[in-house]
């Protein structure tokens, strides 16, 4: 399925320590942006949108985990939604959400610094599922350590 | 998700909520609240029934979103007995907090109970609906009669038994304590004989009102016999999180061995309040005439089933009577040591609580205030012969 171009950004501000709106990149986001207070409000807004409208949902992972696996089912019913889960403190969350991250239904973002890049990446790469490595501009470089670094690693004890 | 047109939306598992889940063709069913919000956004419903236990996150937020999705629908909460306080809170509006739902029903219900109220009109259809509404109202009245004590407005024995079974099942799952208090009014029969039954009724009503005020909203207070009352003290289980994983081994045993402090405090407060209260209908000497005796038993230390808890609390109540009345007694550990609840409530250290053999009864300082002849008010159903033998020389 061809994913529609992302034309809206919906933000759940939530009550977590890391609030999406505190991020400068979102505050300055020039696109169409809407803000909700919680997951339920966001689902109501998203359910009212046409399937032709590509949406990026940005929310704290804590907020998305409120109803456990129900949110993942919701995402499965709405392939026009991409979801970026802010996950700064790497706490443990319900297994079903971890699974969704693993399956590429949710994209985790581990900190404020990484947020602009993550938004850029999602809006650019619209393929559902895992990262397509051939197209990815974020493919990691092969590990290469200098001789000094290797020595430091082995002699650290 | 069912897509057939319907005016009733049920959010939750039908098996949990309905007596007749086979009548499901009359409604749309969504398994989760998110699915329900989504469905309500696209379809107009007359009634939306939400099974409270189905919402895992913030229930008020969820209901607000549901209300916005379907502003014309009547939102009815389907609660288990032990969720009734929460359901009541969500349906009662306050000055700054509007009601999150329109009404609540205790599960399981019949599908017919979810039908919307009749429109106010004289058309034949509306008249039929009007009759239906009356019918529903009668059902509601019958439900109240079946669960409520007529005289005091408290819950009745039937409700208490059902509630105990439900709350103990939940307590086993989430490992939270439940404490049962049984108490009766000392020498009640003599008040009846001396002042007449109408005064006796007033005594019961005032005592019922006072115990209600001494308890928390979610504690269940019931009148279970003539002058016998029961209170179930329990705590809302917390969400299952890493921190609420049931403690294991020694830690768990230590946690369970603690005396139930809040119930003891509330029971003792009630005992003192009633002993100091003024009962105008008992004449000029009405102040300080009435006293109560009570027995406490806790899950899981004293009993694991409703029947066991009732028996153990009854034993403690009997012991309170035996020791001169105007006391709340608590059953101690599995060796059936009784101890005065006032002593337990006053002691702050767990070690003091566990050392029951050294306890002396402090509540004897509060002498029974009634001036009637000191005879035991135990009714025939509570005759000493029908009670288990009280442990001796263990105090």
Interface residues (C-beta under 8 A of the other chain):
Chain A: X37 X38 X39 X40 X41 X43 X44 X47 X48 X66 X67 X68 X70 X71 X73 X74 X77 X92
Chain B: X31 X32 X33 X34 X35 X37 X38 X41 X42 X55 X56 X57 X58 X61 X62 X64 X65 X66 X68 X69 X242
